[in-house]
Amino acid sequence: MIESPTTTRSPGRRVSPAYQRLEELLARGEPVILDGGNATELERAQAGELRNGDRGLWGTGALYDAPYAVLDVHRAYVAAGCDVISTNTWAILAAAEVKAGGAAAGGLTHWMDVARLGIRVAREAIEVEGRVESCAIAFSVNGDVEGEERLESLRLLTRVLEEDPPDLLLLETMSLLREETTRAIELALGSGLPVWLSFRRCRHGVCGVYGQHWGGPEGDLFGRAAQQFEAMGVGALLVNCLPPEHVDGMLPWLRDFTDLPLGAYPNLGYYSDSGWRHDERIGPDEYAELALRWRSQGAQIVGGCCGTTPAHIAAVKKSLGGTKASGRRGDPPAGEGPLSGRAPTLSRPWVDTEGRQLYPLPFPELELGQGVFVPTVGSLLVWKHLLRERIGAGKRCLDVGCGSGLLTVQLARNEAEHVHAVDVEREAVATTLANAYRNGVAERVTGAEVDLYMLEPEHRYDVVVASLYQMPVDPYEQYTGHRPLDYWGRNLVDHLIGLLPRLLAEGGVAYMMQLSILSQLETAAHLEAAGLAGRVVDFGFFPFSEPFERNRAQIERVEQLSDAYHLRLGDADVMVAYLLEIERRG
Ligand SMILES: C[S@@+](CC[C@H](N)C(=O)[O-])C[C@H]1O[C@@H](n2cnc3c(N)ncnc32)[C@H](O)[C@@H]1O
């Protein structure tokens, strides 16, 4: 073991020769190479054993149980050519909360001793590999220091580090900016050691190990924080613990805010129930290619986080030799390299097979008059089919029970020659005509207040559409004047079927929505009697809304007495809405 010699630059600031060398490398524009994943390498070496003994300390537990395995991992990184290795102490502040018990081999149970051992093991690796003063030790701490207890542990840690100091303190894997963040950084700086910060952040904000983002848009918040870190005396700012494709663009963005040395060391893979899943897509050569890309975006410090191996780091060391980091600000260069296919690009809008826009859907602009039926799942099912199949183009159409005019407007937007809209409610007809005007199709739309039961067809149509009420009601609970009682819920449907032979022109087609709480056999019988044939062209799911709940007893009665049905999903009742395409029998 060697003593770490220190020189003092400014009062309270301790700079070791190994750290001084890092500063010189940065000043000359040469890359600084960090190590790769420690915990994942330990896991790889020790299979399940480490996980069992780790007590949730993400590798740090190995310092209790298997310090020689930690030494081997450090040695491999030093041999790979790292300028900095990080101690296996990421979870040391969590270790401080692991209460007595679980005695470890060697009898080391106190977290402060584990912190000391972390440095000694790293130092020994550097010594054995003959890299004294050319490889620095970064004492790693999970920088998300939450709560007073952990802040206090951090303060105690800085005292521990006084005796055998590392070359720098690395607060890493930081996420949100909180008041505790500033306090933790201040405590770290108070140690007098150089402090580097690393955040799990990409251009979208805080970024998780799976590439998931959390938090809302925060504008310049993190950039301004970077400025603050610089003013506080932090030595470098990095990003880590995020998928490699999320590094893209982050460093040029940060460069707009700070002159600090910038770096990146992302993950390769992700955590799963069965341990770390290594990202097999990116071997050492591919990773070295990515490192070059980050270098071209201004990375001065490059390494790897979980999932990267000594082989990845050796490849990075080789590929970055002799390169200069770009000082460029703003957008990164257009995609190249192994991940460019997955890198975020200017997204194209989703379109259907005919190139029609699907996001957002070209939904008509609708205003609803007083008491006019608000389109529901059944209406939307029919609308979708009209849109997709461009139903009505060049045709004469009839919309029976037009309501808001949703179907009328779509037929007209599909370039129907003409659409006639009828509804028993005057307000619905007025609404339909107003909506036709709103959508620029008024000149091809007419409307009339008509009761379907009274309708005497005077014209024939190429296309008839109908999304009609279908509600079985108990006759004893419904008083009615001239309207027929609707025990089976199918009066309007059956009446329309009966009219279709007189409404449809030669080759004409009707689209009618039918709910599954109506009998299919009964519909088939009515169609047959009218010389028609129907087939299902689409279906959707229609939850029981309040009126259906109210008539549940009658719906169940109809289902007992016929082939009508609905689905039961846990506590929820769901009907199926079928869209029938009806034509004359051939
Ligand atoms: C389920 S809504 C469908 C409205 C619209 N087609 C849609 O898809 O949103 C049924 C419409 O039929 C109308 N209606 C009810 N009974 C009718 C009848 N006897 N004659 C004509 N229309 C009727 C209602 O006023 C209502 O606007």
The ligand as an ORCA input file, in Angstrom:
! r2SCAN-3c Opt
* xyz 0 1
  C     -77.493      6.486    -31.089
  S     -77.858      8.073    -31.727
  C     -76.716      8.145    -33.058
  C     -76.435      9.529    -33.579
  C     -75.378      9.627    -34.648
  N     -75.745      8.879    -35.835
  C     -74.063      9.166    -34.147
  O     -73.553      8.166    -34.654
  O     -73.519      9.771    -33.253
  C     -79.398      7.798    -32.469
  C     -80.057      8.987    -33.083
  O     -81.281      8.530    -33.642
  C     -82.303      9.473    -33.386
  N     -83.592      8.771    -33.361
  C     -84.152      8.113    -32.333
  N     -85.356      7.621    -32.683
  C     -85.545      8.002    -33.974
  C     -86.585      7.839    -34.876
  N     -87.679      7.183    -34.554
  N     -86.468      8.361    -36.113
  C     -85.349      9.032    -36.461
  N     -84.331      9.243    -35.622
  C     -84.436      8.732    -34.398
  C     -81.927     10.093    -32.060
  O     -82.490     11.395    -31.936
  C     -80.410     10.100    -32.136
  O     -79.934     11.326    -32.640
*
